[in-house]
């Protein structure tokens, strides 16, 4: 199981890697929220390094969006794993990843 991590690529890009699953999500959530506070107002969150997700990853994304919004930032998800999009669609939250109905 690849360890989940968040890495600041630039002032406008945060890269996520590893398994965004229940066992690892809190560590990457804390790291991501701390990094996001030090970044520009418009941030791309790159999911291309994510190897596996579960419903915890959706909760993580919603928390990141809420945190970004409260600090005047906006997030754009890129390269979101299909399994994460499937969960979001199932519960009617695909629009949080930029999908339209």
Secondary structure, DSSP 8 states (H G I E B T S, - for coil): ----EEEEEETTEEEEEEEESTTTHHHHHHHHHHHHTTS-SEEEEEEEEEEEE-HHHHHHHHHHHHHHHHTT-EEEEES--HHHHHHHHHTT-GGGGT---
